[in-house]
């Protein structure tokens, strides 16, 4: 079951990344840092001069999203376990995929 979930998540990410790569133009120097926040939360630290939108999928297939400017933003409401976070940025590298263990 976990392998099926991973395959579904990978397919969703691939479907979302392809159009972003075709439409974007490189100029950034860094990507956001994704980590665990408080219970049920994922934190997204965005570098100066950038904006990122992130979608998180938890182990119970809950979906949460947020859009972030410079600084630390949070996406909350996740089930305990692993959360796969997919972020799209306005500048290169344009996308980031990370897995975070949420408590």
N, C-alpha and C positions, 0 to 999 in steps of 0.2 A: 504494500500500500504506500509506503514512504517513497519508493522508487517511482511510482505512478505520479505522486504529488510533485516530486522534483521534475519529472518530465513535463507535467502540465505547466508548472511555473516557468521552466526554461522556454517552452513554446510561447507563453504569454510575453515574456521578456523579449524574445527574438522578434515577435510580431510588432512590438512597440518600438524597438531600437532601429529597425531598418529604415522607416520613414524619417526618423530624426537624423540619421547619418546622411541621408540624401539631401536634406534641406539646410544643414548647418555649415557654418564657415569657421575655421579654427582661429582662436585668439587667446584662450585662457592659459593660465600657468599652473593651476591646481584644480583638484576636485574636492568635493565635500568629504568630511570625515563622518562616518556613520558608526554609532555605538549604542550601547544599552543605556537607558535613562532610568527613571524610577520604575516601580512595578508596572508592567504592562506598557512601557514607553520605549520608543526609539528616539535618540537625539541625532540631529543632523547639524553639523558645524560647517557653515558656508564661508569660503574665503572672500576677502575684500573684492568688490567690483563684480560679483557674480550673483546670479539668481538660479535656484534649482527647484524643481517640482519632484516630489517623491511619492511613490506608492509602495505600501508594505502589505505583504501577504503572510498571515500567521499560520501556524501548524493546524489550525482548525478552519482554514480557508477564509478567515475574516479578512476584509480588505479595508485599509485606511489610507488616506492621502493627505498631503500638505504641500504648500508652496512656501519657499523660504528665501529671504534676502540675506544680506551679510549678518553673521552672528550664529547663535545656536537656536535652532527650532526643535520642536518636539512633535511626534505623532504618537498619540495614546490610544488605549482601548484594545490592545492586543492580548491574546490568550498567552499563558505561560508556555514557553518553548522557543523554537526557532522562528525567526521572522526573516523573510527574504525581502530586501528593500531594493527597489529599482528607482533610480533618479535620472531625470533629464535636465540638462543645463542649457543655458543660453550661449555658452561658449565652450570651446574644446576643453576637455575630452568628450563633452556632450552627454555621456551617459555613465552611470556607475551602478553596478549590481553588487550587493553585499548581503551576507547572512549574519544576523545578530541573535544572540541568545538572550531572550527576555525572561525576567524573573516574575 
